Amino acid sequence: ADKYHNLHSMRIDHDRMGDRLWSRFNAGKEDQRWFYATLCGLFEGEPALSGLGFVAGMRQLIDLVFA
């Protein structure tokens, strides 16, 4: 839930700030993308989690924030 919330906050800030958002983090955009995409892939591969709405929502946020 924490990582989903972080992505949601990033989406809001990215809509407002654009790519200036990435200057707020120690890891850049590509490293952030790798982290969240890898985490989401793990969730998607876990049968107990893959059917939960937050996993699909997380994938959508990744696609939006890191487009």
PQR file of N, CA, C, O and H, with PARSE charges and radii, in Angstrom:
ATOM      1  N   ALA A   1       0.818  -1.193   0.000 -0.4000 1.5000
ATOM      2  CA  ALA A   1       0.000   0.000   0.000 -0.0000 2.0000
ATOM      3  C   ALA A   1       0.868   1.266   0.000  0.5500 1.7000
ATOM      4  O   ALA A   1       0.523   2.266  -0.629 -0.5500 1.4000
ATOM      5  N   ASP A   2       1.979   1.205   0.703 -0.4000 1.5000
ATOM      6  CA  ASP A   2       2.865   2.367   0.768 -0.0000 2.0000
ATOM      7  C   ASP A   2       3.421   2.718  -0.609  0.5500 1.7000
ATOM      8  O   ASP A   2       3.449   3.889  -0.988 -0.5500 1.4000
ATOM      9  H   ASP A   2       2.260   0.393   1.214  0.4000 1.0000
ATOM     10  N   LYS A   3       3.858   1.719  -1.349 -0.4000 1.5000
ATOM     11  CA  LYS A   3       4.429   1.979  -2.672 -0.0000 2.0000
ATOM     12  C   LYS A   3       3.358   2.461  -3.654  0.5500 1.7000
ATOM     13  O   LYS A   3       3.634   3.294  -4.517 -0.5500 1.4000
ATOM     14  H   LYS A   3       3.835   0.768  -1.041  0.4000 1.0000
ATOM     15  N   TYR A   4       2.142   1.939  -3.520 -0.4000 1.5000
ATOM     16  CA  TYR A   4       1.032   2.432  -4.347 -0.0000 2.0000
ATOM     17  C   TYR A   4       0.785   3.900  -4.040  0.5500 1.7000
ATOM     18  O   TYR A   4       0.631   4.711  -4.953 -0.5500 1.4000
ATOM     19  H   TYR A   4       1.917   1.263  -2.818  0.4000 1.0000
ATOM     20  N   HIS A   5       0.746   4.238  -2.779 -0.4000 1.5000
ATOM     21  CA  HIS A   5       0.520   5.630  -2.377 -0.0000 2.0000
ATOM     22  C   HIS A   5       1.640   6.527  -2.893  0.5500 1.7000
ATOM     23  O   HIS A   5       1.387   7.636  -3.363 -0.5500 1.4000
ATOM     24  H   HIS A   5       0.871   3.579  -2.037  0.4000 1.0000
ATOM     25  N   ASN A   6       2.880   6.046  -2.803 -0.4000 1.5000
ATOM     26  CA  ASN A   6       4.001   6.836  -3.331 -0.0000 2.0000
ATOM     27  C   ASN A   6       3.828   7.104  -4.824  0.5500 1.7000
ATOM     28  O   ASN A   6       4.039   8.225  -5.288 -0.5500 1.4000
ATOM     29  H   ASN A   6       3.086   5.145  -2.421  0.4000 1.0000
ATOM     30  N   LEU A   7       3.444   6.072  -5.572 -0.4000 1.5000
ATOM     31  CA  LEU A   7       3.215   6.253  -7.010 -0.0000 2.0000
ATOM     32  C   LEU A   7       2.078   7.237  -7.278  0.5500 1.7000
ATOM     33  O   LEU A   7       2.161   8.067  -8.183 -0.5500 1.4000
ATOM     34  H   LEU A   7       3.273   5.161  -5.194  0.4000 1.0000
ATOM     35  N   HIS A   8       1.036   7.134  -6.494 -0.4000 1.5000
ATOM     36  CA  HIS A   8      -0.103   8.047  -6.652 -0.0000 2.0000
ATOM     37  C   HIS A   8       0.354   9.490  -6.417  0.5500 1.7000
ATOM     38  O   HIS A   8      -0.011  10.394  -7.169 -0.5500 1.4000
ATOM     39  H   HIS A   8       0.969   6.460  -5.759  0.4000 1.0000
ATOM     40  N   SER A   9       1.141   9.694  -5.383 -0.4000 1.5000
ATOM     41  CA  SER A   9       1.670  11.036  -5.096 -0.0000 2.0000
ATOM     42  C   SER A   9       2.587  11.513  -6.214  0.5500 1.7000
ATOM     43  O   SER A   9       2.565  12.687  -6.586 -0.5500 1.4000
ATOM     44  H   SER A   9       1.437   8.960  -4.772  0.4000 1.0000
ATOM     45  N   MET A  10       3.392  10.600  -6.747 -0.4000 1.5000
ATOM     46  CA  MET A  10       4.270  10.956  -7.867 -0.0000 2.0000
ATOM     47  C   MET A  10       3.443  11.370  -9.079  0.5500 1.7000
ATOM     48  O   MET A  10       3.816  12.298  -9.798 -0.5500 1.4000
ATOM     49  H   MET A  10       3.410   9.647  -6.445  0.4000 1.0000
ATOM     50  N   ARG A  11       2.338  10.696  -9.307 -0.4000 1.5000
ATOM     51  CA  ARG A  11       1.461  11.036 -10.438 -0.0000 2.0000
ATOM     52  C   ARG A  11       0.937  12.459 -10.298  0.5500 1.7000
ATOM     53  O   ARG A  11       0.965  13.236 -11.251 -0.5500 1.4000
ATOM     54  H   ARG A  11       2.035   9.942  -8.724  0.4000 1.0000
ATOM     55  N   ILE A  12       0.467  12.787  -9.121 -0.4000 1.5000
ATOM     56  CA  ILE A  12      -0.053  14.132  -8.875 -0.0000 2.0000
ATOM     57  C   ILE A  12       1.054  15.171  -9.078  0.5500 1.7000
ATOM     58  O   ILE A  12       0.855  16.183  -9.750 -0.5500 1.4000
ATOM     59  H   ILE A  12       0.444  12.156  -8.346  0.4000 1.0000
ATOM     60  N   ASP A  13       2.217  14.906  -8.487 -0.4000 1.5000
ATOM     61  CA  ASP A  13       3.327  15.850  -8.605 -0.0000 2.0000
ATOM     62  C   ASP A  13       3.850  15.935 -10.038  0.5500 1.7000
ATOM     63  O   ASP A  13       4.230  17.014 -10.494 -0.5500 1.4000
ATOM     64  H   ASP A  13       2.378  14.084  -7.941  0.4000 1.0000
ATOM     65  N   HIS A  14       3.872  14.814 -10.747 -0.4000 1.5000
ATOM     66  CA  HIS A  14       4.338  14.829 -12.134 -0.0000 2.0000
ATOM     67  C   HIS A  14       3.393  15.638 -13.009  0.5500 1.7000
ATOM     68  O   HIS A  14       3.838  16.367 -13.896 -0.5500 1.4000
ATOM     69  H   HIS A  14       3.563  13.938 -10.377  0.4000 1.0000
ATOM     70  N   ASP A  15       2.093  15.515 -12.765 -0.4000 1.5000
ATOM     71  CA  ASP A  15       1.127  16.327 -13.513 -0.0000 2.0000
ATOM     72  C   ASP A  15       1.367  17.815 -13.280  0.5500 1.7000
ATOM     73  O   ASP A  15       1.178  18.630 -14.182 -0.5500 1.4000
ATOM     74  H   ASP A  15       1.732  14.923 -12.045  0.4000 1.0000
ATOM     75  N   ARG A  16       1.776  18.154 -12.084 -0.4000 1.5000
ATOM     76  CA  ARG A  16       1.988  19.547 -11.705 -0.0000 2.0000
ATOM     77  C   ARG A  16       3.366  20.061 -12.109  0.5500 1.7000
ATOM     78  O   ARG A  16       3.507  21.208 -12.535 -0.5500 1.4000
ATOM     79  H   ARG A  16       1.929  17.491 -11.351  0.4000 1.0000
ATOM     80  N   MET A  17       4.393  19.200 -11.972 -0.4000 1.5000
ATOM     81  CA  MET A  17       5.774  19.649 -12.136 -0.0000 2.0000
ATOM     82  C   MET A  17       6.452  19.161 -13.415  0.5500 1.7000
ATOM     83  O   MET A  17       7.459  19.730 -13.836 -0.5500 1.4000
ATOM     84  H   MET A  17       4.279  18.268 -11.626  0.4000 1.0000
ATOM     85  N   GLY A  18       5.919  18.132 -14.026 -0.4000 1.5000
ATOM     86  CA  GLY A  18       6.598  17.530 -15.166 -0.0000 2.0000
ATOM     87  C   GLY A  18       7.867  16.819 -14.719  0.5500 1.7000
ATOM     88  O   GLY A  18       7.944  16.309 -13.601 -0.5500 1.4000
ATOM     89  H   GLY A  18       5.101  17.670 -13.685  0.4000 1.0000
ATOM     90  N   ASP A  19       8.847  16.791 -15.588 -0.4000 1.5000
ATOM     91  CA  ASP A  19      10.082  16.061 -15.284 -0.0000 2.0000
ATOM     92  C   ASP A  19      10.949  16.721 -14.219  0.5500 1.7000
ATOM     93  O   ASP A  19      11.944  16.135 -13.791 -0.5500 1.4000
ATOM     94  H   ASP A  19       8.785  17.205 -16.496  0.4000 1.0000
ATOM     95  N   ARG A  20      10.599  17.909 -13.788 -0.4000 1.5000
ATOM     96  CA  ARG A  20      11.320  18.515 -12.649 -0.0000 2.0000
ATOM     97  C   ARG A  20      11.148  17.673 -11.393  0.5500 1.7000
ATOM     98  O   ARG A  20      11.950  17.764 -10.463 -0.5500 1.4000
ATOM     99  H   ARG A  20       9.791  18.385 -14.135  0.4000 1.0000
ATOM    100  N   LEU A  21      10.099  16.852 -11.367 -0.4000 1.5000
ATOM    101  CA  LEU A  21       9.832  15.973 -10.229 -0.0000 2.0000
ATOM    102  C   LEU A  21      11.050  15.141  -9.874  0.5500 1.7000
ATOM    103  O   LEU A  21      11.340  14.943  -8.694 -0.5500 1.4000
ATOM    104  H   LEU A  21       9.447  16.779 -12.122  0.4000 1.0000
ATOM    105  N   TRP A  22      11.765  14.652 -10.871 -0.4000 1.5000
ATOM    106  CA  TRP A  22      12.841  13.688 -10.618 -0.0000 2.0000
ATOM    107  C   TRP A  22      14.012  14.291  -9.878  0.5500 1.7000
ATOM    108  O   TRP A  22      14.814  13.550  -9.310 -0.5500 1.4000
ATOM    109  H   TRP A  22      11.529  14.813 -11.830  0.4000 1.0000
ATOM    110  N   SER A  23      14.142  15.597  -9.862 -0.4000 1.5000
ATOM    111  CA  SER A  23      15.241  16.229  -9.127 -0.0000 2.0000
ATOM    112  C   SER A  23      15.046  16.116  -7.612  0.5500 1.7000
ATOM    113  O   SER A  23      15.979  16.371  -6.850 -0.5500 1.4000
ATOM    114  H   SER A  23      13.490  16.198 -10.324  0.4000 1.0000
ATOM    115  N   ARG A  24      13.855  15.741  -7.174 -0.4000 1.5000
ATOM    116  CA  ARG A  24      13.568  15.597  -5.738 -0.0000 2.0000
ATOM    117  C   ARG A  24      14.065  14.278  -5.163  0.5500 1.7000
ATOM    118  O   ARG A  24      14.070  14.103  -3.945 -0.5500 1.4000
ATOM    119  H   ARG A  24      13.097  15.534  -7.793  0.4000 1.0000
ATOM    120  N   PHE A  25      14.482  13.353  -6.012 -0.4000 1.5000
ATOM    121  CA  PHE A  25      14.857  12.019  -5.563 -0.0000 2.0000
ATOM    122  C   PHE A  25      16.354  11.786  -5.724  0.5500 1.7000
ATOM    123  O   PHE A  25      16.991  12.366  -6.603 -0.5500 1.4000
ATOM    124  H   PHE A  25      14.478  13.495  -7.002  0.4000 1.0000
ATOM    125  N   ASN A  26      16.906  10.934  -4.870 -0.4000 1.5000
ATOM    126  CA  ASN A  26      18.309  10.532  -5.022 -0.0000 2.0000
ATOM    127  C   ASN A  26      18.484   9.678  -6.266  0.5500 1.7000
ATOM    128  O   ASN A  26      19.489   9.795  -6.967 -0.5500 1.4000
ATOM    129  H   ASN A  26      16.388  10.463  -4.156  0.4000 1.0000
ATOM    130  N   ALA A  27      17.511   8.820  -6.544 -0.4000 1.5000
ATOM    131  CA  ALA A  27      17.534   7.980  -7.750 -0.0000 2.0000
ATOM    132  C   ALA A  27      16.752   8.703  -8.841  0.5500 1.7000
ATOM    133  O   ALA A  27      15.700   9.287  -8.581 -0.5500 1.4000
ATOM    134  H   ALA A  27      16.694   8.725  -5.975  0.4000 1.0000
ATOM    135  N   GLY A  28      17.272   8.659 -10.051 -0.4000 1.5000
ATOM    136  CA  GLY A  28      16.626   9.344 -11.164 -0.0000 2.0000
ATOM    137  C   GLY A  28      15.399   8.606 -11.692  0.5500 1.7000
ATOM    138  O   GLY A  28      14.993   7.576 -11.154 -0.5500 1.4000
ATOM    139  H   GLY A  28      18.127   8.185 -10.261  0.4000 1.0000
ATOM    140  N   LYS A  29      14.832   9.146 -12.736 -0.4000 1.5000
ATOM    141  CA  LYS A  29      13.600   8.620 -13.307 -0.0000 2.0000
ATOM    142  C   LYS A  29      13.740   7.161 -13.723  0.5500 1.7000
ATOM    143  O   LYS A  29      12.874   6.348 -13.399 -0.5500 1.4000
ATOM    144  H   LYS A  29      15.162   9.983 -13.173  0.4000 1.0000
ATOM    145  N   GLU A  30      14.802   6.815 -14.427 -0.4000 1.5000
ATOM    146  CA  GLU A  30      14.962   5.438 -14.913 -0.0000 2.0000
ATOM    147  C   GLU A  30      15.141   4.455 -13.769  0.5500 1.7000
ATOM    148  O   GLU A  30      14.617   3.342 -13.826 -0.5500 1.4000
ATOM    149  H   GLU A  30      15.505   7.475 -14.690  0.4000 1.0000
ATOM    150  N   ASP A  31      15.869   4.844 -12.734 -0.4000 1.5000
ATOM    151  CA  ASP A  31      16.025   3.969 -11.565 -0.0000 2.0000
ATOM    152  C   ASP A  31      14.703   3.814 -10.824  0.5500 1.7000
ATOM    153  O   ASP A  31      14.371   2.728 -10.349 -0.5500 1.4000
ATOM    154  H   ASP A  31      16.295   5.748 -12.688  0.4000 1.0000
ATOM    155  N   GLN A  32      13.966   4.886 -10.730 -0.4000 1.5000
ATOM    156  CA  GLN A  32      12.644   4.821 -10.097 -0.0000 2.0000
ATOM    157  C   GLN A  32      11.714   3.909 -10.899  0.5500 1.7000
ATOM    158  O   GLN A  32      10.991   3.089 -10.334 -0.5500 1.4000
ATOM    159  H   GLN A  32      14.236   5.769 -11.116  0.4000 1.0000
ATOM    160  N   ARG A  33      11.746   4.066 -12.216 -0.4000 1.5000
ATOM    161  CA  ARG A  33      10.917   3.218 -13.080 -0.0000 2.0000
ATOM    162  C   ARG A  33      11.274   1.744 -12.869  0.5500 1.7000
ATOM    163  O   ARG A  33      10.390   0.903 -12.703 -0.5500 1.4000
ATOM    164  H   ARG A  33      12.334   4.732 -12.675  0.4000 1.0000
ATOM    165  N   TRP A  34      12.557   1.444 -12.876 -0.4000 1.5000
ATOM    166  CA  TRP A  34      13.001   0.064 -12.684 -0.0000 2.0000
ATOM    167  C   TRP A  34      12.475  -0.484 -11.355  0.5500 1.7000
ATOM    168  O   TRP A  34      11.946  -1.595 -11.310 -0.5500 1.4000
ATOM    169  H   TRP A  34      13.275   2.127 -13.011  0.4000 1.0000
ATOM    170  N   PHE A  35      12.617   0.284 -10.282 -0.4000 1.5000
ATOM    171  CA  PHE A  35      12.184  -0.167  -8.957 -0.0000 2.0000
ATOM    172  C   PHE A  35      10.694  -0.487  -8.938  0.5500 1.7000
ATOM    173  O   PHE A  35      10.294  -1.578  -8.534 -0.5500 1.4000
ATOM    174  H   PHE A  35      13.046   1.186 -10.318  0.4000 1.0000
ATOM    175  N   TYR A  36       9.879   0.462  -9.372 -0.4000 1.5000
ATOM    176  CA  TYR A  36       8.433   0.265  -9.302 -0.0000 2.0000
ATOM    177  C   TYR A  36       7.948  -0.806 -10.282  0.5500 1.7000
ATOM    178  O   TYR A  36       7.036  -1.564  -9.953 -0.5500 1.4000
ATOM    179  H   TYR A  36      10.204   1.349  -9.700  0.4000 1.0000
ATOM    180  N   ALA A  37       8.535  -0.883 -11.469 -0.4000 1.5000
ATOM    181  CA  ALA A  37       8.136  -1.908 -12.436 -0.0000 2.0000
ATOM    182  C   ALA A  37       8.518  -3.296 -11.936  0.5500 1.7000
ATOM    183  O   ALA A  37       7.753  -4.247 -12.096 -0.5500 1.4000
ATOM    184  H   ALA A  37       9.276  -0.267 -11.736  0.4000 1.0000
ATOM    185  N   THR A  38       9.688  -3.415 -11.335 -0.4000 1.5000
ATOM    186  CA  THR A  38      10.114  -4.700 -10.784 -0.0000 2.0000
ATOM    187  C   THR A  38       9.216  -5.122  -9.637  0.5500 1.7000
ATOM    188  O   THR A  38       8.795  -6.277  -9.566 -0.5500 1.4000
ATOM    189  H   THR A  38      10.310  -2.642 -11.204  0.4000 1.0000
ATOM    190  N   LEU A  39       8.925  -4.204  -8.747 -0.4000 1.5000
ATOM    191  CA  LEU A  39       8.041  -4.502  -7.623 -0.0000 2.0000
ATOM    192  C   LEU A  39       6.656  -4.912  -8.111  0.5500 1.7000
ATOM    193  O   LEU A  39       6.084  -5.883  -7.616 -0.5500 1.4000
ATOM    194  H   LEU A  39       9.268  -3.266  -8.804  0.4000 1.0000
ATOM    195  N   CYS A  40       6.125  -4.187  -9.063 -0.4000 1.5000
ATOM    196  CA  CYS A  40       4.808  -4.503  -9.603 -0.0000 2.0000
ATOM    197  C   CYS A  40       4.824  -5.868 -10.280  0.5500 1.7000
ATOM    198  O   CYS A  40       3.867  -6.630 -10.148 -0.5500 1.4000
ATOM    199  H   CYS A  40       6.590  -3.398  -9.465  0.4000 1.0000
ATOM    200  N   GLY A  41       5.889  -6.186 -10.997 -0.4000 1.5000
ATOM    201  CA  GLY A  41       6.021  -7.490 -11.632 -0.0000 2.0000
ATOM    202  C   GLY A  41       6.010  -8.615 -10.611  0.5500 1.7000
ATOM    203  O   GLY A  41       5.425  -9.671 -10.851 -0.5500 1.4000
ATOM    204  H   GLY A  41       6.666  -5.566 -11.105  0.4000 1.0000
ATOM    205  N   LEU A  42       6.656  -8.391  -9.472 -0.4000 1.5000
ATOM    206  CA  LEU A  42       6.622  -9.384  -8.399 -0.0000 2.0000
ATOM    207  C   LEU A  42       5.202  -9.561  -7.869  0.5500 1.7000
ATOM    208  O   LEU A  42       4.755 -10.685  -7.642 -0.5500 1.4000
ATOM    209  H   LEU A  42       7.132  -7.533  -9.277  0.4000 1.0000
ATOM    210  N   PHE A  43       4.500  -8.456  -7.673 -0.4000 1.5000
ATOM    211  CA  PHE A  43       3.110  -8.529  -7.205 -0.0000 2.0000
ATOM    212  C   PHE A  43       2.232  -9.258  -8.219  0.5500 1.7000
ATOM    213  O   PHE A  43       1.391 -10.076  -7.848 -0.5500 1.4000
ATOM    214  H   PHE A  43       4.863  -7.543  -7.858  0.4000 1.0000
ATOM    215  N   GLU A  44       2.433  -8.956  -9.493 -0.4000 1.5000
ATOM    216  CA  GLU A  44       1.631  -9.584 -10.547 -0.0000 2.0000
ATOM    217  C   GLU A  44       1.881 -11.090 -10.623  0.5500 1.7000
ATOM    218  O   GLU A  44       0.992 -11.850 -11.008 -0.5500 1.4000
ATOM    219  H   GLU A  44       3.116  -8.292  -9.794  0.4000 1.0000
ATOM    220  N   GLY A  45       3.076 -11.515 -10.261 -0.4000 1.5000
ATOM    221  CA  GLY A  45       3.423 -12.923 -10.307 -0.0000 2.0000
ATOM    222  C   GLY A  45       3.039 -13.704  -9.066  0.5500 1.7000
ATOM    223  O   GLY A  45       3.190 -14.925  -9.032 -0.5500 1.4000
ATOM    224  H   GLY A  45       3.798 -10.898  -9.949  0.4000 1.0000
ATOM    225  N   GLU A  46       2.552 -13.027  -8.060 -0.4000 1.5000
ATOM    226  CA  GLU A  46       2.161 -13.667  -6.807 -0.0000 2.0000
ATOM    227  C   GLU A  46       0.654 -13.906  -6.823  0.5500 1.7000
ATOM    228  O   GLU A  46      -0.119 -12.949  -6.777 -0.5500 1.4000
ATOM    229  H   GLU A  46       2.430 -12.035  -8.088  0.4000 1.0000
ATOM    230  N   PRO A  47       0.221 -15.175  -6.888 -0.5600 1.5000
ATOM    231  CA  PRO A  47      -1.220 -15.458  -7.006  0.2800 2.0000
ATOM    232  C   PRO A  47      -2.080 -14.802  -5.915  0.5500 1.7000
ATOM    233  O   PRO A  47      -3.212 -14.396  -6.179 -0.5500 1.4000
ATOM    234  N   ALA A  48      -1.555 -14.700  -4.720 -0.4000 1.5000
ATOM    235  CA  ALA A  48      -2.339 -14.105  -3.633 -0.0000 2.0000
ATOM    236  C   ALA A  48      -2.542 -12.602  -3.807  0.5500 1.7000
ATOM    237  O   ALA A  48      -3.445 -12.024  -3.201 -0.5500 1.4000
ATOM    238  H   ALA A  48      -0.635 -15.029  -4.506  0.4000 1.0000
ATOM    239  N   LEU A  49      -1.713 -11.970  -4.628 -0.4000 1.5000
ATOM    240  CA  LEU A  49      -1.789 -10.515  -4.812 -0.0000 2.0000
ATOM    241  C   LEU A  49      -2.267 -10.103  -6.192  0.5500 1.7000
ATOM    242  O   LEU A  49      -2.864  -9.038  -6.349 -0.5500 1.4000
ATOM    243  H   LEU A  49      -0.980 -12.439  -5.120  0.4000 1.0000
ATOM    244  N   SER A  50      -2.014 -10.933  -7.193 -0.4000 1.5000
ATOM    245  CA  SER A  50      -2.214 -10.521  -8.582 -0.0000 2.0000
ATOM    246  C   SER A  50      -3.643 -10.103  -8.900  0.5500 1.7000
ATOM    247  O   SER A  50      -3.856  -9.278  -9.788 -0.5500 1.4000
ATOM    248  H   SER A  50      -1.529 -11.799  -7.065  0.4000 1.0000
ATOM    249  N   GLY A  51      -4.615 -10.650  -8.201 -0.4000 1.5000
ATOM    250  CA  GLY A  51      -6.004 -10.301  -8.479 -0.0000 2.0000
ATOM    251  C   GLY A  51      -6.506  -9.073  -7.739  0.5500 1.7000
ATOM    252  O   GLY A  51      -7.644  -8.648  -7.936 -0.5500 1.4000
ATOM    253  H   GLY A  51      -4.441 -11.320  -7.480  0.4000 1.0000
ATOM    254  N   LEU A  52      -5.677  -8.511  -6.904 -0.4000 1.5000
ATOM    255  CA  LEU A  52      -6.101  -7.342  -6.128 -0.0000 2.0000
ATOM    256  C   LEU A  52      -6.055  -6.086  -6.991  0.5500 1.7000
ATOM    257  O   LEU A  52      -5.157  -5.917  -7.816 -0.5500 1.4000
ATOM    258  H   LEU A  52      -4.752  -8.857  -6.744  0.4000 1.0000
ATOM    259  N   GLY A  53      -7.012  -5.232  -6.794 -0.4000 1.5000
ATOM    260  CA  GLY A  53      -7.126  -4.028  -7.608 -0.0000 2.0000
ATOM    261  C   GLY A  53      -5.929  -3.105  -7.539  0.5500 1.7000
ATOM    262  O   GLY A  53      -5.604  -2.424  -8.511 -0.5500 1.4000
ATOM    263  H   GLY A  53      -7.741  -5.370  -6.123  0.4000 1.0000
ATOM    264  N   PHE A  54      -5.269  -3.082  -6.388 -0.4000 1.5000
ATOM    265  CA  PHE A  54      -4.151  -2.146  -6.280 -0.0000 2.0000
ATOM    266  C   PHE A  54      -3.003  -2.534  -7.211  0.5500 1.7000
ATOM    267  O   PHE A  54      -2.234  -1.668  -7.626 -0.5500 1.4000
ATOM    268  H   PHE A  54      -5.533  -3.635  -5.598  0.4000 1.0000
ATOM    269  N   VAL A  55      -2.874  -3.810  -7.545 -0.4000 1.5000
ATOM    270  CA  VAL A  55      -1.790  -4.223  -8.435 -0.0000 2.0000
ATOM    271  C   VAL A  55      -2.039  -3.688  -9.850  0.5500 1.7000
ATOM    272  O   VAL A  55      -1.127  -3.159 -10.484 -0.5500 1.4000
ATOM    273  H   VAL A  55      -3.499  -4.515  -7.209  0.4000 1.0000
ATOM    274  N   ALA A  56      -3.258  -3.824 -10.333 -0.4000 1.5000
ATOM    275  CA  ALA A  56      -3.600  -3.259 -11.652 -0.0000 2.0000
ATOM    276  C   ALA A  56      -3.484  -1.740 -11.618  0.5500 1.7000
ATOM    277  O   ALA A  56      -3.018  -1.132 -12.581 -0.5500 1.4000
ATOM    278  H   ALA A  56      -3.999  -4.254  -9.818  0.4000 1.0000
ATOM    279  N   GLY A  57      -3.901  -1.128 -10.524 -0.4000 1.5000
ATOM    280  CA  GLY A  57      -3.779   0.316 -10.376 -0.0000 2.0000
ATOM    281  C   GLY A  57      -2.337   0.769 -10.351  0.5500 1.7000
ATOM    282  O   GLY A  57      -1.991   1.822 -10.887 -0.5500 1.4000
ATOM    283  H   GLY A  57      -4.280  -1.623  -9.741  0.4000 1.0000
ATOM    284  N   MET A  58      -1.502  -0.034  -9.726 -0.4000 1.5000
ATOM    285  CA  MET A  58      -0.076   0.280  -9.681 -0.0000 2.0000
ATOM    286  C   MET A  58       0.519   0.249 -11.086  0.5500 1.7000
ATOM    287  O   MET A  58       1.301   1.129 -11.446 -0.5500 1.4000
ATOM    288  H   MET A  58      -1.783  -0.889  -9.291  0.4000 1.0000
ATOM    289  N   ARG A  59       0.157  -0.751 -11.876 -0.4000 1.5000
ATOM    290  CA  ARG A  59       0.667  -0.845 -13.255 -0.0000 2.0000
ATOM    291  C   ARG A  59       0.225   0.379 -14.060  0.5500 1.7000
ATOM    292  O   ARG A  59       1.012   0.928 -14.831 -0.5500 1.4000
ATOM    293  H   ARG A  59      -0.478  -1.466 -11.584  0.4000 1.0000
ATOM    294  N   GLN A  60      -1.021   0.807 -13.886 -0.4000 1.5000
ATOM    295  CA  GLN A  60      -1.510   1.988 -14.596 -0.0000 2.0000
ATOM    296  C   GLN A  60      -0.744   3.234 -14.188  0.5500 1.7000
ATOM    297  O   GLN A  60      -0.396   4.057 -15.035 -0.5500 1.4000
ATOM    298  H   GLN A  60      -1.660   0.361 -13.259  0.4000 1.0000
ATOM    299  N   LEU A  61      -0.481   3.379 -12.900 -0.4000 1.5000
ATOM    300  CA  LEU A  61       0.268   4.541 -12.434 -0.0000 2.0000
ATOM    301  C   LEU A  61       1.684   4.539 -12.995  0.5500 1.7000
ATOM    302  O   LEU A  61       2.194   5.586 -13.395 -0.5500 1.4000
ATOM    303  H   LEU A  61      -0.764   2.711 -12.211  0.4000 1.0000
ATOM    304  N   ILE A  62       2.316   3.381 -13.027 -0.4000 1.5000
ATOM    305  CA  ILE A  62       3.658   3.285 -13.604 -0.0000 2.0000
ATOM    306  C   ILE A  62       3.650   3.755 -15.042  0.5500 1.7000
ATOM    307  O   ILE A  62       4.510   4.531 -15.460 -0.5500 1.4000
ATOM    308  H   ILE A  62       1.902   2.531 -12.701  0.4000 1.0000
ATOM    309  N   ASP A  63       2.662   3.275 -15.803 -0.4000 1.5000
ATOM    310  CA  ASP A  63       2.561   3.679 -17.209 -0.0000 2.0000
ATOM    311  C   ASP A  63       2.354   5.185 -17.354  0.5500 1.7000
ATOM    312  O   ASP A  63       2.884   5.792 -18.285 -0.5500 1.4000
ATOM    313  H   ASP A  63       1.964   2.645 -15.463  0.4000 1.0000
ATOM    314  N   LEU A  64       1.604   5.786 -16.463 -0.4000 1.5000
ATOM    315  CA  LEU A  64       1.336   7.222 -16.537 -0.0000 2.0000
ATOM    316  C   LEU A  64       2.516   8.067 -16.066  0.5500 1.7000
ATOM    317  O   LEU A  64       2.893   9.039 -16.721 -0.5500 1.4000
ATOM    318  H   LEU A  64       1.173   5.293 -15.707  0.4000 1.0000
ATOM    319  N   VAL A  65       3.086   7.699 -14.948 -0.4000 1.5000
ATOM    320  CA  VAL A  65       4.165   8.508 -14.358 -0.0000 2.0000
ATOM    321  C   VAL A  65       5.446   8.426 -15.171  0.5500 1.7000
ATOM    322  O   VAL A  65       6.162   9.419 -15.301 -0.5500 1.4000
ATOM    323  H   VAL A  65       2.780   6.909 -14.416  0.4000 1.0000
ATOM    324  N   PHE A  66       5.741   7.259 -15.717 -0.4000 1.5000
ATOM    325  CA  PHE A  66       7.014   7.067 -16.387 -0.0000 2.0000
ATOM    326  C   PHE A  66       6.913   7.052 -17.900  0.5500 1.7000
ATOM    327  O   PHE A  66       7.835   6.597 -18.577 -0.5500 1.4000
ATOM    328  H   PHE A  66       5.159   6.453 -15.612  0.4000 1.0000
ATOM    329  N   ALA A  67       5.818   7.539 -18.436 -0.4000 1.5000
ATOM    330  CA  ALA A  67       5.630   7.574 -19.892 -0.0000 2.0000
ATOM    331  C   ALA A  67       6.622   8.498 -20.557  0.5500 1.7000
ATOM    332  O   ALA A  67       6.606   8.645 -21.779 -0.5500 1.4000
ATOM    333  H   ALA A  67       5.069   7.909 -17.886  0.4000 1.0000
TER
END
